[in-house]
Amino acid sequence: MENFTVYNPTCLYFGKQVTNNLNKTINELKVKKILFMYGKGSIKNNGIYDSIAEQLKISGVDFIEYSGIKSNPTVDDVEKASILCRKSKVDLVLAVGGGSVIDSGKITALCINEPNDPWKIMKAQIHVNSALPIIAVLTVAATGTEMNPYAVLQNTLTQEKIGYGCNLMFPKYSFLDPQFTYSVPANQTAYGIVDLIAHTLEAWFGQGDASLSDRFIISIIKEAIELAPLLLKNPSNYEYRAKMMWAATCALNGIPAYGRSTCDWGVHDIGHTLSFLYDTPHGASLSIAYPAWMKLQANRIPKRISLLGEALFNTSSTSETISRFEKFFTSIGSPIRANECGIKSDNKKEILALMIKNKITGYIHQLTEKDYIKITDTIFA
């Protein structure tokens, strides 16, 4: 095992109607003005907006809103939100939504105390010493951002979609009511399942012999695979929603990575390329990218892929392991080829060009331009 540090200061409230205590948490923080950040309006259709707004009114704390965060969040929105918050002297960020909203809220919180450039933060060109407290109310089970210090944004001008993390970005409090995910459509539910599995796989293919973490990973993936068909047939079943929500949180709250020097994250970078270019949903980009990446790695790390197959699918065959992942992704309605998302083979050169420009690679399993070609050929096969 590699040396590691366990640090997770997020206080997470999980279960039915936990947001009924949101007003008390806000009052304990003794803040004067809140930024209420959310997406394009789905929370107004499903009643979550009214529920949270009522809690804010009960708290007696003034708040302003910033809405319209996209599913592939942009640095432009964070910059606009930061300017608004500095003018309004906001002292707490309340992000209500899925990973895109919470990620945007995290970077916004780093920009308010000082007029920091959010993209320079994302590129680690600025060292931030303070941040506003963040409260997350999760409405989509997928990214795990509710209990980790990471965020992903994209920049249209630089043609990049990248991640950044620092300890200031841990939410101070996170509220997870599985009932808030009842209205998530089947396709978005499926993409969230893919996302949580992909997070554990990035750890599985990381650096370091961490047998207990491996067992956690296998358990999380098994939980997701077993629950997926049940949940998709019964989207308002509380137990199924709750178990999947907790699995998604555990997939990226540090547990799968302890004992490793680093996870890989190369597949996420491949997926980010598709998301940036074609606005492909994040989970959909990963169900396309992961099988292609594993096919590339089959002769390079066969033992690691075989161990995964033995634990999950009772097969030591690398090809069968990859095939079983593809069959699972297909069974839940997530694409495994680019054309299933409307991306045409004519776009192959565009994808390759952006991968080369951004030097897409993993921390452990380095990718070359020849690898880009093989991966791109596979996602269009």
Contacts in CASP RR format, 6 or more apart in sequence:
PFRMAT RR
TARGET T0000
AUTHOR 0000-0000-0000
METHOD contacts of the structure
MODEL  1
MENFTVYNPTCLYFGKQVTNNLNKTINELKVKKILFMYGKGSIKNNGIYD
SIAEQLKISGVDFIEYSGIKSNPTVDDVEKASILCRKSKVDLVLAVGGGS
VIDSGKITALCINEPNDPWKIMKAQIHVNSALPIIAVLTVAATGTEMNPY
AVLQNTLTQEKIGYGCNLMFPKYSFLDPQFTYSVPANQTAYGIVDLIAHT
LEAWFGQGDASLSDRFIISIIKEAIELAPLLLKNPSNYEYRAKMMWAATC
ALNGIPAYGRSTCDWGVHDIGHTLSFLYDTPHGASLSIAYPAWMKLQANR
IPKRISLLGEALFNTSSTSETISRFEKFFTSIGSPIRANECGIKSDNKKE
ILALMIKNKITGYIHQLTEKDYIKITDTIFA
1 208 0 8 1.000
1 209 0 8 1.000
1 210 0 8 1.000
1 259 0 8 1.000
2 207 0 8 1.000
2 208 0 8 1.000
2 210 0 8 1.000
2 259 0 8 1.000
2 260 0 8 1.000
2 261 0 8 1.000
3 259 0 8 1.000
4 257 0 8 1.000
4 258 0 8 1.000
4 259 0 8 1.000
4 260 0 8 1.000
6 258 0 8 1.000
7 167 0 8 1.000
8 147 0 8 1.000
8 148 0 8 1.000
8 170 0 8 1.000
8 253 0 8 1.000
8 254 0 8 1.000
9 167 0 8 1.000
9 170 0 8 1.000
9 172 0 8 1.000
10 146 0 8 1.000
10 147 0 8 1.000
10 148 0 8 1.000
10 170 0 8 1.000
10 171 0 8 1.000
10 172 0 8 1.000
10 173 0 8 1.000
10 174 0 8 1.000
11 172 0 8 1.000
11 173 0 8 1.000
11 174 0 8 1.000
12 146 0 8 1.000
12 147 0 8 1.000
12 173 0 8 1.000
12 174 0 8 1.000
12 175 0 8 1.000
12 176 0 8 1.000
12 249 0 8 1.000
13 21 0 8 1.000
13 173 0 8 1.000
13 174 0 8 1.000
13 175 0 8 1.000
13 176 0 8 1.000
14 176 0 8 1.000
14 242 0 8 1.000
14 245 0 8 1.000
14 246 0 8 1.000
15 176 0 8 1.000
15 177 0 8 1.000
15 178 0 8 1.000
15 242 0 8 1.000
16 177 0 8 1.000
16 178 0 8 1.000
16 179 0 8 1.000
16 238 0 8 1.000
17 177 0 8 1.000
17 179 0 8 1.000
18 175 0 8 1.000
18 176 0 8 1.000
18 177 0 8 1.000
19 51 0 8 1.000
19 52 0 8 1.000
19 55 0 8 1.000
19 137 0 8 1.000
19 175 0 8 1.000
19 177 0 8 1.000
19 180 0 8 1.000
20 55 0 8 1.000
22 52 0 8 1.000
22 55 0 8 1.000
22 56 0 8 1.000
22 59 0 8 1.000
22 135 0 8 1.000
22 137 0 8 1.000
22 175 0 8 1.000
23 55 0 8 1.000
23 56 0 8 1.000
23 58 0 8 1.000
23 59 0 8 1.000
23 60 0 8 1.000
25 135 0 8 1.000
25 173 0 8 1.000
26 34 0 8 1.000
26 55 0 8 1.000
26 56 0 8 1.000
26 59 0 8 1.000
26 61 0 8 1.000
26 92 0 8 1.000
26 94 0 8 1.000
26 135 0 8 1.000
27 59 0 8 1.000
27 61 0 8 1.000
29 92 0 8 1.000
29 133 0 8 1.000
29 172 0 8 1.000
31 61 0 8 1.000
31 91 0 8 1.000
31 92 0 8 1.000
31 133 0 8 1.000
32 61 0 8 1.000
32 62 0 8 1.000
32 89 0 8 1.000
32 91 0 8 1.000
33 61 0 8 1.000
33 62 0 8 1.000
33 63 0 8 1.000
33 64 0 8 1.000
33 88 0 8 1.000
33 89 0 8 1.000
33 90 0 8 1.000
33 91 0 8 1.000
33 92 0 8 1.000
34 56 0 8 1.000
34 61 0 8 1.000
34 62 0 8 1.000
34 63 0 8 1.000
34 64 0 8 1.000
34 90 0 8 1.000
34 91 0 8 1.000
34 92 0 8 1.000
34 93 0 8 1.000
34 94 0 8 1.000
35 63 0 8 1.000
35 64 0 8 1.000
35 65 0 8 1.000
35 66 0 8 1.000
35 81 0 8 1.000
35 84 0 8 1.000
35 85 0 8 1.000
35 88 0 8 1.000
35 90 0 8 1.000
35 92 0 8 1.000
35 93 0 8 1.000
35 94 0 8 1.000
35 105 0 8 1.000
35 108 0 8 1.000
36 52 0 8 1.000
36 53 0 8 1.000
36 56 0 8 1.000
36 63 0 8 1.000
36 64 0 8 1.000
36 65 0 8 1.000
36 66 0 8 1.000
36 94 0 8 1.000
36 96 0 8 1.000
37 65 0 8 1.000
37 66 0 8 1.000
37 67 0 8 1.000
37 69 0 8 1.000
37 81 0 8 1.000
37 93 0 8 1.000
37 94 0 8 1.000
37 95 0 8 1.000
37 96 0 8 1.000
37 101 0 8 1.000
37 104 0 8 1.000
37 105 0 8 1.000
37 108 0 8 1.000
38 49 0 8 1.000
38 65 0 8 1.000
38 66 0 8 1.000
38 67 0 8 1.000
38 68 0 8 1.000
38 69 0 8 1.000
38 95 0 8 1.000
38 96 0 8 1.000
38 97 0 8 1.000
38 101 0 8 1.000
39 67 0 8 1.000
39 68 0 8 1.000
39 69 0 8 1.000
39 70 0 8 1.000
39 97 0 8 1.000
39 100 0 8 1.000
39 101 0 8 1.000
40 67 0 8 1.000
40 68 0 8 1.000
40 69 0 8 1.000
40 70 0 8 1.000
41 49 0 8 1.000
41 67 0 8 1.000
41 68 0 8 1.000
42 139 0 8 1.000
42 183 0 8 1.000
43 49 0 8 1.000
43 52 0 8 1.000
43 96 0 8 1.000
43 97 0 8 1.000
43 139 0 8 1.000
44 50 0 8 1.000
45 183 0 8 1.000
46 180 0 8 1.000
46 182 0 8 1.000
46 183 0 8 1.000
48 96 0 8 1.000
48 137 0 8 1.000
48 139 0 8 1.000
48 180 0 8 1.000
49 96 0 8 1.000
52 94 0 8 1.000
52 96 0 8 1.000
52 137 0 8 1.000
56 63 0 8 1.000
56 94 0 8 1.000
63 94 0 8 1.000
64 84 0 8 1.000
64 85 0 8 1.000
64 88 0 8 1.000
64 90 0 8 1.000
66 77 0 8 1.000
66 80 0 8 1.000
66 81 0 8 1.000
66 84 0 8 1.000
66 85 0 8 1.000
68 77 0 8 1.000
69 77 0 8 1.000
69 100 0 8 1.000
69 101 0 8 1.000
69 104 0 8 1.000
70 77 0 8 1.000
70 100 0 8 1.000
71 100 0 8 1.000
71 279 0 8 1.000
71 281 0 8 1.000
71 282 0 8 1.000
72 100 0 8 1.000
72 154 0 8 1.000
72 161 0 8 1.000
72 275 0 8 1.000
72 276 0 8 1.000
72 279 0 8 1.000
72 282 0 8 1.000
73 100 0 8 1.000
73 101 0 8 1.000
73 103 0 8 1.000
73 104 0 8 1.000
73 152 0 8 1.000
73 153 0 8 1.000
73 154 0 8 1.000
74 153 0 8 1.000
74 154 0 8 1.000
74 155 0 8 1.000
74 156 0 8 1.000
75 107 0 8 1.000
75 118 0 8 1.000
75 119 0 8 1.000
75 122 0 8 1.000
75 153 0 8 1.000
75 154 0 8 1.000
75 155 0 8 1.000
76 156 0 8 1.000
77 104 0 8 1.000
78 104 0 8 1.000
78 105 0 8 1.000
78 107 0 8 1.000
78 108 0 8 1.000
78 111 0 8 1.000
78 118 0 8 1.000
78 153 0 8 1.000
79 111 0 8 1.000
79 117 0 8 1.000
79 118 0 8 1.000
79 119 0 8 1.000
81 104 0 8 1.000
81 105 0 8 1.000
81 108 0 8 1.000
82 108 0 8 1.000
82 111 0 8 1.000
82 112 0 8 1.000
82 115 0 8 1.000
82 116 0 8 1.000
82 118 0 8 1.000
85 93 0 8 1.000
85 108 0 8 1.000
85 111 0 8 1.000
85 112 0 8 1.000
86 111 0 8 1.000
86 112 0 8 1.000
86 115 0 8 1.000
90 112 0 8 1.000
90 132 0 8 1.000
91 132 0 8 1.000
91 133 0 8 1.000
92 132 0 8 1.000
92 133 0 8 1.000
92 134 0 8 1.000
92 135 0 8 1.000
93 105 0 8 1.000
93 106 0 8 1.000
93 108 0 8 1.000
93 109 0 8 1.000
93 112 0 8 1.000
93 132 0 8 1.000
93 133 0 8 1.000
93 134 0 8 1.000
93 135 0 8 1.000
94 135 0 8 1.000
94 137 0 8 1.000
95 101 0 8 1.000
95 102 0 8 1.000
95 104 0 8 1.000
95 105 0 8 1.000
95 106 0 8 1.000
95 134 0 8 1.000
95 135 0 8 1.000
95 136 0 8 1.000
95 137 0 8 1.000
95 171 0 8 1.000
96 136 0 8 1.000
96 137 0 8 1.000
96 139 0 8 1.000
97 137 0 8 1.000
97 138 0 8 1.000
97 139 0 8 1.000
97 140 0 8 1.000
98 138 0 8 1.000
98 139 0 8 1.000
98 140 0 8 1.000
98 142 0 8 1.000
98 143 0 8 1.000
98 145 0 8 1.000
99 138 0 8 1.000
99 140 0 8 1.000
99 142 0 8 1.000
99 143 0 8 1.000
99 144 0 8 1.000
99 145 0 8 1.000
99 146 0 8 1.000
102 134 0 8 1.000
102 136 0 8 1.000
102 138 0 8 1.000
102 143 0 8 1.000
102 145 0 8 1.000
102 146 0 8 1.000
102 151 0 8 1.000
102 171 0 8 1.000
103 143 0 8 1.000
103 145 0 8 1.000
103 150 0 8 1.000
103 151 0 8 1.000
103 152 0 8 1.000
103 153 0 8 1.000
104 151 0 8 1.000
104 153 0 8 1.000
105 134 0 8 1.000
105 151 0 8 1.000
106 134 0 8 1.000
106 145 0 8 1.000
106 149 0 8 1.000
106 151 0 8 1.000
106 169 0 8 1.000
106 171 0 8 1.000
107 118 0 8 1.000
107 121 0 8 1.000
107 122 0 8 1.000
107 151 0 8 1.000
107 153 0 8 1.000
107 164 0 8 1.000
107 169 0 8 1.000
108 118 0 8 1.000
109 131 0 8 1.000
109 132 0 8 1.000
109 133 0 8 1.000
109 134 0 8 1.000
109 168 0 8 1.000
109 169 0 8 1.000
110 116 0 8 1.000
110 118 0 8 1.000
110 121 0 8 1.000
110 128 0 8 1.000
110 131 0 8 1.000
110 166 0 8 1.000
110 168 0 8 1.000
110 169 0 8 1.000
111 117 0 8 1.000
111 118 0 8 1.000
111 121 0 8 1.000
112 131 0 8 1.000
112 132 0 8 1.000
113 130 0 8 1.000
113 131 0 8 1.000
113 132 0 8 1.000
114 128 0 8 1.000
114 130 0 8 1.000
116 126 0 8 1.000
116 128 0 8 1.000
117 126 0 8 1.000
118 153 0 8 1.000
119 153 0 8 1.000
119 155 0 8 1.000
119 158 0 8 1.000
120 126 0 8 1.000
121 128 0 8 1.000
121 164 0 8 1.000
122 151 0 8 1.000
122 153 0 8 1.000
122 155 0 8 1.000
122 162 0 8 1.000
122 163 0 8 1.000
122 164 0 8 1.000
123 162 0 8 1.000
123 164 0 8 1.000
124 164 0 8 1.000
128 166 0 8 1.000
128 168 0 8 1.000
130 168 0 8 1.000
131 168 0 8 1.000
131 169 0 8 1.000
133 172 0 8 1.000
134 169 0 8 1.000
134 170 0 8 1.000
134 171 0 8 1.000
134 172 0 8 1.000
135 171 0 8 1.000
135 172 0 8 1.000
135 173 0 8 1.000
135 174 0 8 1.000
135 175 0 8 1.000
136 145 0 8 1.000
136 146 0 8 1.000
136 171 0 8 1.000
136 173 0 8 1.000
136 174 0 8 1.000
136 175 0 8 1.000
137 174 0 8 1.000
137 175 0 8 1.000
137 180 0 8 1.000
138 146 0 8 1.000
138 174 0 8 1.000
138 175 0 8 1.000
138 176 0 8 1.000
138 180 0 8 1.000
138 245 0 8 1.000
139 180 0 8 1.000
139 181 0 8 1.000
139 184 0 8 1.000
140 181 0 8 1.000
140 184 0 8 1.000
140 188 0 8 1.000
140 192 0 8 1.000
141 178 0 8 1.000
141 181 0 8 1.000
141 184 0 8 1.000
141 189 0 8 1.000
141 192 0 8 1.000
141 196 0 8 1.000
141 241 0 8 1.000
141 244 0 8 1.000
141 245 0 8 1.000
141 247 0 8 1.000
141 248 0 8 1.000
141 249 0 8 1.000
142 191 0 8 1.000
142 192 0 8 1.000
142 193 0 8 1.000
142 195 0 8 1.000
142 196 0 8 1.000
142 248 0 8 1.000
142 282 0 8 1.000
142 283 0 8 1.000
143 192 0 8 1.000
143 195 0 8 1.000
143 199 0 8 1.000
143 248 0 8 1.000
143 252 0 8 1.000
143 282 0 8 1.000
144 196 0 8 1.000
144 199 0 8 1.000
144 248 0 8 1.000
144 249 0 8 1.000
144 251 0 8 1.000
144 252 0 8 1.000
144 253 0 8 1.000
145 151 0 8 1.000
145 252 0 8 1.000
146 171 0 8 1.000
146 174 0 8 1.000
146 176 0 8 1.000
146 249 0 8 1.000
147 170 0 8 1.000
147 171 0 8 1.000
147 174 0 8 1.000
147 249 0 8 1.000
147 252 0 8 1.000
147 253 0 8 1.000
148 170 0 8 1.000
148 252 0 8 1.000
148 253 0 8 1.000
148 254 0 8 1.000
149 165 0 8 1.000
149 166 0 8 1.000
149 167 0 8 1.000
149 168 0 8 1.000
149 169 0 8 1.000
149 170 0 8 1.000
150 163 0 8 1.000
150 164 0 8 1.000
150 165 0 8 1.000
150 169 0 8 1.000
150 252 0 8 1.000
151 163 0 8 1.000
151 164 0 8 1.000
151 165 0 8 1.000
151 169 0 8 1.000
152 161 0 8 1.000
152 162 0 8 1.000
152 163 0 8 1.000
152 164 0 8 1.000
152 272 0 8 1.000
153 161 0 8 1.000
153 162 0 8 1.000
153 163 0 8 1.000
153 164 0 8 1.000
154 160 0 8 1.000
154 161 0 8 1.000
154 162 0 8 1.000
154 272 0 8 1.000
154 275 0 8 1.000
154 276 0 8 1.000
155 161 0 8 1.000
159 276 0 8 1.000
159 354 0 8 1.000
159 357 0 8 1.000
159 358 0 8 1.000
160 276 0 8 1.000
160 358 0 8 1.000
161 272 0 8 1.000
161 273 0 8 1.000
161 275 0 8 1.000
161 276 0 8 1.000
162 272 0 8 1.000
176 245 0 8 1.000
176 246 0 8 1.000
176 249 0 8 1.000
178 238 0 8 1.000
178 241 0 8 1.000
178 242 0 8 1.000
178 245 0 8 1.000
179 238 0 8 1.000
179 241 0 8 1.000
181 189 0 8 1.000
181 241 0 8 1.000
181 245 0 8 1.000
182 235 0 8 1.000
182 236 0 8 1.000
182 241 0 8 1.000
184 235 0 8 1.000
186 232 0 8 1.000
186 235 0 8 1.000
186 333 0 8 1.000
187 281 0 8 1.000
187 333 0 8 1.000
187 334 0 8 1.000
188 281 0 8 1.000
189 231 0 8 1.000
189 232 0 8 1.000
189 235 0 8 1.000
190 228 0 8 1.000
190 232 0 8 1.000
190 332 0 8 1.000
190 333 0 8 1.000
190 334 0 8 1.000
191 281 0 8 1.000
191 282 0 8 1.000
191 283 0 8 1.000
191 284 0 8 1.000
191 287 0 8 1.000
191 334 0 8 1.000
192 248 0 8 1.000
192 283 0 8 1.000
193 224 0 8 1.000
193 228 0 8 1.000
193 244 0 8 1.000
193 332 0 8 1.000
193 334 0 8 1.000
194 283 0 8 1.000
194 284 0 8 1.000
194 286 0 8 1.000
194 287 0 8 1.000
194 329 0 8 1.000
194 332 0 8 1.000
194 334 0 8 1.000
195 248 0 8 1.000
195 282 0 8 1.000
195 283 0 8 1.000
195 286 0 8 1.000
196 220 0 8 1.000
196 224 0 8 1.000
196 244 0 8 1.000
196 247 0 8 1.000
196 248 0 8 1.000
196 251 0 8 1.000
196 252 0 8 1.000
197 220 0 8 1.000
197 221 0 8 1.000
197 224 0 8 1.000
197 225 0 8 1.000
197 251 0 8 1.000
198 267 0 8 1.000
198 268 0 8 1.000
198 283 0 8 1.000
198 286 0 8 1.000
198 290 0 8 1.000
199 251 0 8 1.000
199 252 0 8 1.000
199 256 0 8 1.000
200 217 0 8 1.000
200 220 0 8 1.000
200 221 0 8 1.000
200 251 0 8 1.000
200 256 0 8 1.000
201 217 0 8 1.000
201 221 0 8 1.000
201 267 0 8 1.000
201 290 0 8 1.000
201 308 0 8 1.000
202 263 0 8 1.000
202 264 0 8 1.000
202 265 0 8 1.000
202 266 0 8 1.000
202 267 0 8 1.000
202 268 0 8 1.000
203 213 0 8 1.000
203 217 0 8 1.000
203 256 0 8 1.000
203 257 0 8 1.000
203 260 0 8 1.000
203 263 0 8 1.000
204 214 0 8 1.000
204 217 0 8 1.000
204 256 0 8 1.000
204 304 0 8 1.000
204 308 0 8 1.000
205 263 0 8 1.000
205 264 0 8 1.000
205 297 0 8 1.000
205 301 0 8 1.000
205 304 0 8 1.000
205 364 0 8 1.000
205 365 0 8 1.000
206 260 0 8 1.000
206 261 0 8 1.000
206 262 0 8 1.000
206 263 0 8 1.000
206 264 0 8 1.000
206 363 0 8 1.000
206 364 0 8 1.000
207 260 0 8 1.000
207 261 0 8 1.000
207 262 0 8 1.000
207 363 0 8 1.000
207 364 0 8 1.000
208 259 0 8 1.000
208 260 0 8 1.000
208 261 0 8 1.000
210 258 0 8 1.000
210 259 0 8 1.000
210 260 0 8 1.000
212 258 0 8 1.000
213 255 0 8 1.000
213 256 0 8 1.000
213 257 0 8 1.000
213 258 0 8 1.000
213 259 0 8 1.000
213 260 0 8 1.000
214 307 0 8 1.000
216 250 0 8 1.000
216 255 0 8 1.000
216 256 0 8 1.000
217 256 0 8 1.000
218 308 0 8 1.000
218 311 0 8 1.000
218 312 0 8 1.000
220 247 0 8 1.000
220 250 0 8 1.000
220 251 0 8 1.000
220 256 0 8 1.000
221 312 0 8 1.000
222 312 0 8 1.000
223 243 0 8 1.000
223 244 0 8 1.000
223 247 0 8 1.000
224 244 0 8 1.000
224 247 0 8 1.000
225 312 0 8 1.000
225 328 0 8 1.000
227 240 0 8 1.000
227 243 0 8 1.000
227 244 0 8 1.000
227 247 0 8 1.000
228 244 0 8 1.000
228 328 0 8 1.000
228 331 0 8 1.000
228 332 0 8 1.000
229 331 0 8 1.000
229 332 0 8 1.000
230 237 0 8 1.000
230 240 0 8 1.000
231 237 0 8 1.000
231 240 0 8 1.000
231 241 0 8 1.000
231 244 0 8 1.000
232 332 0 8 1.000
234 240 0 8 1.000
235 241 0 8 1.000
250 256 0 8 1.000
256 263 0 8 1.000
257 263 0 8 1.000
262 363 0 8 1.000
262 364 0 8 1.000
263 363 0 8 1.000
263 364 0 8 1.000
264 362 0 8 1.000
264 363 0 8 1.000
264 364 0 8 1.000
264 365 0 8 1.000
265 362 0 8 1.000
265 363 0 8 1.000
266 293 0 8 1.000
266 360 0 8 1.000
266 361 0 8 1.000
266 362 0 8 1.000
266 363 0 8 1.000
266 365 0 8 1.000
266 367 0 8 1.000
267 286 0 8 1.000
267 289 0 8 1.000
267 290 0 8 1.000
267 293 0 8 1.000
268 286 0 8 1.000
269 358 0 8 1.000
269 360 0 8 1.000
269 361 0 8 1.000
269 362 0 8 1.000
270 285 0 8 1.000
270 289 0 8 1.000
270 292 0 8 1.000
270 293 0 8 1.000
270 355 0 8 1.000
270 360 0 8 1.000
270 375 0 8 1.000
271 280 0 8 1.000
271 282 0 8 1.000
271 285 0 8 1.000
271 286 0 8 1.000
271 288 0 8 1.000
271 289 0 8 1.000
272 285 0 8 1.000
273 285 0 8 1.000
273 351 0 8 1.000
273 354 0 8 1.000
273 355 0 8 1.000
273 358 0 8 1.000
273 360 0 8 1.000
274 280 0 8 1.000
274 285 0 8 1.000
274 288 0 8 1.000
274 289 0 8 1.000
274 338 0 8 1.000
274 341 0 8 1.000
274 343 0 8 1.000
274 351 0 8 1.000
275 281 0 8 1.000
275 282 0 8 1.000
275 285 0 8 1.000
276 354 0 8 1.000
277 347 0 8 1.000
277 350 0 8 1.000
277 351 0 8 1.000
277 354 0 8 1.000
278 341 0 8 1.000
278 342 0 8 1.000
278 343 0 8 1.000
278 347 0 8 1.000
280 288 0 8 1.000
280 341 0 8 1.000
280 343 0 8 1.000
283 334 0 8 1.000
284 334 0 8 1.000
284 335 0 8 1.000
284 341 0 8 1.000
285 341 0 8 1.000
287 329 0 8 1.000
287 334 0 8 1.000
287 335 0 8 1.000
287 336 0 8 1.000
288 335 0 8 1.000
288 336 0 8 1.000
288 337 0 8 1.000
288 338 0 8 1.000
288 340 0 8 1.000
288 341 0 8 1.000
288 379 0 8 1.000
289 375 0 8 1.000
289 379 0 8 1.000
290 325 0 8 1.000
291 322 0 8 1.000
291 325 0 8 1.000
291 326 0 8 1.000
291 329 0 8 1.000
291 336 0 8 1.000
291 378 0 8 1.000
292 375 0 8 1.000
292 378 0 8 1.000
292 379 0 8 1.000
293 375 0 8 1.000
294 305 0 8 1.000
294 318 0 8 1.000
294 321 0 8 1.000
294 322 0 8 1.000
294 325 0 8 1.000
295 322 0 8 1.000
295 378 0 8 1.000
296 371 0 8 1.000
296 374 0 8 1.000
296 375 0 8 1.000
296 378 0 8 1.000
297 305 0 8 1.000
297 365 0 8 1.000
298 305 0 8 1.000
298 318 0 8 1.000
298 319 0 8 1.000
298 322 0 8 1.000
300 365 0 8 1.000
301 365 0 8 1.000
302 318 0 8 1.000
305 318 0 8 1.000
305 321 0 8 1.000
305 322 0 8 1.000
306 316 0 8 1.000
306 317 0 8 1.000
306 318 0 8 1.000
306 321 0 8 1.000
308 321 0 8 1.000
309 315 0 8 1.000
309 316 0 8 1.000
309 317 0 8 1.000
309 320 0 8 1.000
309 321 0 8 1.000
309 324 0 8 1.000
310 316 0 8 1.000
312 321 0 8 1.000
312 324 0 8 1.000
313 320 0 8 1.000
313 321 0 8 1.000
313 324 0 8 1.000
315 321 0 8 1.000
315 324 0 8 1.000
326 336 0 8 1.000
329 335 0 8 1.000
329 336 0 8 1.000
330 336 0 8 1.000
335 341 0 8 1.000
337 379 0 8 1.000
337 380 0 8 1.000
337 381 0 8 1.000
338 345 0 8 1.000
338 347 0 8 1.000
338 379 0 8 1.000
338 380 0 8 1.000
339 345 0 8 1.000
339 380 0 8 1.000
345 380 0 8 1.000
348 376 0 8 1.000
348 377 0 8 1.000
348 380 0 8 1.000
351 376 0 8 1.000
352 372 0 8 1.000
352 373 0 8 1.000
352 376 0 8 1.000
355 372 0 8 1.000
355 376 0 8 1.000
356 369 0 8 1.000
356 372 0 8 1.000
360 367 0 8 1.000
360 372 0 8 1.000
361 367 0 8 1.000
367 375 0 8 1.000
END
